[in-house]
Amino acid sequence: MKKILIVDDESDILLTLGKRLTVAGYSVLTADNGHDAMSLAKSNHPDLIILDIVMPGMEGDEVAGKLKENPQTKNIPVIFLTAILSKSEELGNNHTVADNIVFAKPFEAEELLTEIKTLLCGAATA
């Protein structure tokens, strides 16, 4: 069973997305801040991290940078979530920014699940 770490300071996102991923057959870990995310990533080695960009304390881009510097976690794919980007932007609801997959909140759960499956299938064959 593939393991996904969800990191978001919004408890409703953690709960809703966590349930959705569990029903889809994934093992889910959650953290509501960057420091806990770092610990969980190092100790549990998730197959994928879904990471909010804007959080109090350590923001998502800083967490991602630190994960990429660590040999234990550098190859874990990351999907970013953010409320900063707007659905009305020309790029649409999900897109790539500097080689990172970014989903604007609110996002379509089915689109996120499709992206997760794509990333995890690609990781399995790599």
C-alpha positions as CSV (number, residue, x, y, z in Angstrom):
1,M,0.0,0.0,0.0
2,K,1.4,3.4,-1.0
3,K,1.9,5.9,1.7
4,I,1.0,9.6,1.3
5,L,1.8,12.4,3.7
6,I,-0.6,15.3,3.7
7,V,0.7,18.6,5.2
8,D,-1.8,21.5,5.7
9,D,-2.6,23.8,8.5
10,E,-6.3,23.6,7.6
11,S,-7.8,20.7,9.5
12,D,-10.7,20.3,7.1
13,I,-8.3,19.7,4.2
14,L,-6.4,17.1,6.3
15,L,-9.6,15.3,7.2
16,T,-11.4,15.4,3.9
17,L,-8.4,14.6,1.7
18,G,-7.2,12.0,4.2
19,K,-10.6,10.2,4.0
20,R,-10.7,10.4,0.2
21,L,-7.2,8.9,-0.1
22,T,-7.9,6.2,2.4
23,V,-11.0,5.2,0.5
24,A,-8.8,5.2,-2.7
25,G,-6.6,2.6,-1.0
26,Y,-3.7,4.7,0.2
27,S,-2.1,4.7,3.7
28,V,-2.3,8.3,4.9
29,L,-0.2,10.3,7.4
30,T,-1.0,13.9,8.3
31,A,0.8,16.9,9.7
32,D,-0.4,20.4,10.3
33,N,2.9,22.1,10.2
34,G,6.3,22.0,8.4
35,H,8.3,20.7,11.4
36,D,6.1,17.7,11.9
37,A,6.1,17.1,8.2
38,M,9.9,16.9,8.2
39,S,9.9,14.4,11.1
40,L,7.2,12.2,9.5
41,A,8.9,12.2,6.1
42,K,12.2,11.1,7.6
43,S,10.7,8.4,9.9
44,N,8.0,7.1,7.6
45,H,9.4,7.5,4.1
46,P,6.1,8.3,2.3
47,D,5.8,7.6,-1.4
48,L,4.3,11.0,-2.0
49,I,3.9,14.3,-0.1
50,I,0.9,16.7,-0.6
51,L,2.1,20.0,0.8
52,D,0.4,23.3,1.5
53,I,2.6,26.2,0.4
54,V,1.4,28.8,2.9
55,M,1.6,27.6,6.6
56,P,2.6,29.3,9.8
57,G,6.2,28.7,10.8
58,M,8.0,26.7,8.1
59,E,6.2,27.2,4.8
60,G,5.8,24.5,2.2
61,D,8.5,25.6,-0.2
62,E,11.0,25.6,2.7
63,V,9.9,22.1,3.8
64,A,10.2,20.9,0.2
65,G,13.7,22.5,-0.1
66,K,14.9,20.8,3.1
67,L,13.4,17.4,2.0
68,K,15.3,17.7,-1.4
69,E,18.6,18.4,0.6
70,N,18.2,15.2,2.6
71,P,19.4,11.9,1.0
72,Q,16.6,10.0,2.7
73,T,13.8,12.2,1.4
74,K,15.2,13.9,-1.8
75,N,13.4,11.5,-4.2
76,I,9.9,11.8,-2.7
77,P,7.6,13.5,-5.2
78,V,5.7,16.6,-3.9
79,I,2.3,18.0,-4.9
80,F,1.8,21.6,-3.7
81,L,-1.5,23.0,-2.6
82,T,-2.1,26.7,-2.4
83,A,-4.9,29.2,-1.9
84,I,-2.8,31.9,-3.5
85,L,-3.4,30.9,-7.0
86,S,-6.8,31.5,-8.4
87,K,-8.9,29.1,-10.5
88,S,-9.5,32.0,-12.9
89,E,-5.8,32.1,-13.9
90,E,-5.1,31.0,-17.4
91,L,-3.2,28.0,-16.2
92,G,-6.3,26.4,-14.8
93,N,-6.8,24.6,-11.5
94,N,-3.7,22.4,-11.6
95,H,-0.4,23.2,-13.3
96,T,3.3,23.0,-13.1
97,V,5.4,25.9,-11.7
98,A,9.2,25.4,-11.9
99,D,8.8,21.7,-12.3
100,N,6.4,21.4,-9.3
101,I,2.8,20.3,-9.5
102,V,0.6,22.9,-7.9
103,F,-3.1,22.6,-7.2
104,A,-5.1,25.8,-6.4
105,K,-7.5,25.6,-3.5
106,P,-10.3,24.7,-3.9
107,F,-9.2,21.8,-6.1
108,E,-11.1,19.0,-7.8
109,A,-10.5,15.8,-5.8
110,E,-10.7,13.6,-8.9
111,E,-8.0,15.7,-10.7
112,L,-5.8,15.4,-7.6
113,L,-6.3,11.6,-7.4
114,T,-5.5,11.3,-11.1
115,E,-2.2,13.2,-10.6
116,I,-1.4,11.1,-7.5
117,K,-1.9,7.8,-9.5
118,T,0.2,9.1,-12.3
119,L,3.1,10.1,-10.0
120,L,3.0,6.9,-8.0
121,C,2.8,4.7,-11.1
122,G,5.8,6.6,-12.5
123,A,7.7,6.2,-9.3
124,A,7.0,2.5,-9.3
125,T,8.5,2.0,-12.7
126,A,11.5,4.3,-12.1
